[in-house]
């Protein structure tokens, strides 16, 4: 009987550590699209800093979000315009408050805000901070953020 309690206690502690780490530090995502090539490849692993703990969303950030038309699906896109800025598709309109304009780096293969319009910031899962390659990793920081270590 004591072995069962020891195993149960270890399982609960491990579960708490995993939950806390994924909630406050970050999550690993497997990218299942090629709309961000050549920056990110289909099947690549990325580490995201959870939103809202990732700070304010900035132009150039790469985000993992719930798809606006299919919430069970996750997408990876780059922020091109922020709330209040001019809508890239309709120059006479502005991006509504609480929304961002997203585009993929692979313009020819990306379904993004050009297709579904501005996306609510609330769909954000997190900001990509590291991309992993087999046997190596490299930073995926927004170049504008690299000079500011507080982000």
Phi and psi in degrees as a GROMACS rama.xvg file:
@    title "Ramachandran Plot"
@    xaxis  label "Phi"
@    yaxis  label "Psi"
@TYPE xy
-61.7886  -31.5825  UNK-2
-64.7719  -35.8477  UNK-3
-64.892  -43.889  UNK-4
-66.373  -37.6829  UNK-5
-64.8383  -45.1546  UNK-6
-64.2489  -41.5321  UNK-7
-64.2015  -43.5431  UNK-8
-61.8446  -44.346  UNK-9
-62.8639  -39.217  UNK-10
-64.314  -43.4183  UNK-11
-64.3967  -44.3038  UNK-12
-62.3977  -46.017  UNK-13
-60.8103  -42.7558  UNK-14
-60.4531  -41.1448  UNK-15
-65.306  -41.6642  UNK-16
-64.068  -45.8113  UNK-17
-63.6278  -44.1974  UNK-18
-61.5706  -47.4719  UNK-19
-63.0686  -44.3666  UNK-20
-61.4621  -45.3284  UNK-21
-73.4617  -27.7914  UNK-22
-77.7645  -36.355  UNK-23
-114.295  -20.4003  UNK-24
-103.305  -51.2188  UNK-25
163.185  170.345  UNK-26
-129.82  154.784  UNK-27
-101.396  132.524  UNK-28
-121.386  143.74  UNK-29
-99.0654  118.021  UNK-30
-74.4134  131.651  UNK-31
-119.341  34.1211  UNK-32
-150.621  162.663  UNK-33
-115.047  17.2176  UNK-34
-73.2457  -11.4451  UNK-35
-106.559  8.19674  UNK-36
-67.3995  144.479  UNK-37
-89.8381  -2.27662  UNK-38
-62.7397  -47.4572  UNK-39
-129.648  139.111  UNK-40
-103.924  153.243  UNK-41
-55.2783  131.364  UNK-42
86.9433  2.56333  UNK-43
-84.2981  145.948  UNK-44
-92.2254  137.871  UNK-45
-132.064  150.565  UNK-46
-102.174  130.039  UNK-47
-113.89  146.83  UNK-48
-91.9671  124.692  UNK-49
-58.178  143.831  UNK-50
-93.1549  135.923  UNK-51
-90.6891  2.88242  UNK-52
-70.5273  -9.48433  UNK-53
-81.2716  -2.33064  UNK-54
89.049  -171.337  UNK-55
-65.9433  141.553  UNK-56
-75.2245  133.742  UNK-57
-123.274  156.699  UNK-58
-59.1591  134.692  UNK-59
96.6987  -16.3053  UNK-60
-64.3955  144.893  UNK-61
-102.972  123.462  UNK-62
-116.898  150.936  UNK-63
-103.605  126.099  UNK-64
-136.242  162.759  UNK-65
-73.3386  137.378  UNK-66
-62.3004  132.261  UNK-67
-63.0342  -25.3901  UNK-68
-104.884  -4.79327  UNK-69
-150.868  79.1049  UNK-70
-58.6883  -18.2437  UNK-71
-79.2571  -10.6718  UNK-72
-101.408  142.049  UNK-73
-105.287  143.528  UNK-74
-124.996  157.921  UNK-75
-123.659  116.795  UNK-76
-143.554  162.293  UNK-77
-101.124  140.043  UNK-78
-76.5618  124.044  UNK-79
-110.341  -22.5951  UNK-80
-150.527  145.823  UNK-81
-107.541  169.61  UNK-82
-54.3584  134.784  UNK-83
88.7077  -12.5903  UNK-84
-84.0403  165.365  UNK-85
-66.7191  134.146  UNK-86
-69.824  119.963  UNK-87
-59.942  -26.1928  UNK-88
-88.3345  -31.2727  UNK-89
-130.802  92.4876  UNK-90
-58.2578  -22.9168  UNK-91
-84.3009  -6.4597  UNK-92
-111.684  161.846  UNK-93
-116.366  157.531  UNK-94
-69.4947  127.331  UNK-95
-64.4303  154.709  UNK-96
-58.232  141.551  UNK-97
80.5004  8.75774  UNK-98
-128.808  161.423  UNK-99
-135.976  159.524  UNK-100
-101.2  123.196  UNK-101
-114.787  142.083  UNK-102
-141.455  150.409  UNK-103
-85.4404  154.581  UNK-104
-72.0084  -26.4806  UNK-105
-91.5369  83.8521  UNK-106
-54.6456  -35.499  UNK-107
-76.0479  -16.577  UNK-108
-125.067  14.8465  UNK-109
-104.413  126.35  UNK-110
-96.2442  116.395  UNK-111
-147.407  -152.645  UNK-112
-61.8628  -20.9089  UNK-113
-64.4161  -24.7037  UNK-114
-94.7482  -47.7405  UNK-115
-112.993  6.99003  UNK-116
80.2727  -171.635  UNK-117
-59.1847  145.399  UNK-118
-113.08  134.644  UNK-119
-60.444  133.193  UNK-120
-60.302  -28.4702  UNK-121
-61.9456  -15.07  UNK-122
-81.7251  -4.23539  UNK-123
-68.7784  129.491  UNK-124
-89.0358  -38.2843  UNK-125
172.227  175.963  UNK-126
-103.936  133.224  UNK-127
-69.173  127.464  UNK-128
-116.663  -25.3181  UNK-129
-144.461  139.254  UNK-130
-113.745  139.068  UNK-131
-104.077  139.926  UNK-132
-116.486  160.811  UNK-133
-57.1027  123.326  UNK-134
66.8271  12.4938  UNK-135
-158.803  163.191  UNK-136
-142.828  157.348  UNK-137
-146.873  158.309  UNK-138
-68.3331  143.588  UNK-139
-121.641  26.0435  UNK-140
-60.4895  151.551  UNK-141
-62.2687  124.949  UNK-142
-52.4663  -32.2701  UNK-143
-69.4498  -25.4767  UNK-144
-86.0682  -20.9462  UNK-145
-58.6001  -33.9661  UNK-146
-80.1322  -9.59345  UNK-147
-114.103  101.042  UNK-148
-69.5422  -7.78365  UNK-149
-77.3062  -12.8295  UNK-150
